[in-house]
Amino acid sequence: MLLKLLFENKNDVVPREKILQTVWGYNVYPTTRTIDNFILNFRKYFEHDSRNPRYFHSVRGVGYKYTE
């Protein structure tokens, strides 16, 4: 669901709050570290160099962005 949400909002920053509500819903309250761990795994799988991501970008204090 997180990957789909990022793909659907390509080149736009998706706020953490929207990610938490869309992917996990209102009744489940995962920590924001949960999102960070998913993004870390996406980078390990999709990026050539996970320390210098090309596709999955963190936007400090806001959320995440997927770019092609």
C-alpha positions, 0 to 999 in steps of 0.5 A: 500500500505504501509503495502504491501510494508513493507511485500514485503521487509521483514527484509530489511529497506525501506527508507522513500523516497522509501515509499513516492514515492511508496505509494503516488507517485511523484505528492503528497508530504505528510510529513514524519509524515504521514508515522510515523502516519501509522506506529503508527497505524500498531503498535497499531493494530498488536503489543502486546506492541506498545512501544516495537515493534516486527514487525514494527521497525523504523530505525532512519534517514533511514526508516522502517523495517518489521520483523517476 
